[in-house]
Amino acid sequence: MTSMSELKYIDRLLQIFRRSSIYDRPHDIDLNDADIMVLYCIGFCEDLKNIKLSDIASRLKVTLPAVTHKVQTLEHAGLIKKEKDT
């Protein structure tokens, strides 16, 4: 299970990495920290096989509309594919 402390740790690592000289953001993909946190939650919440937007919002402690917007942005960029609930 992804705990809040793990998410805070990842956020801190992202901040350090972005300040380092080795970070070179690709020009064709513009990801911010919120995008990366949503991708992390989708990719590494192994206890959630078919993760829902409400699950992501709950895990990241953000509002459902914020997650909905981020997921739409990531889907438009071709980084994720949203599927209908069955």
PyMOL commands that set and color helices and strands:
alter all, ss='L'
color gray80, all
select helices_A, chain A and resi 4-19+33-44+53-60+64-76
alter helices_A, ss='H'
color red, helices_A
deselect
rebuild
show_as cartoon
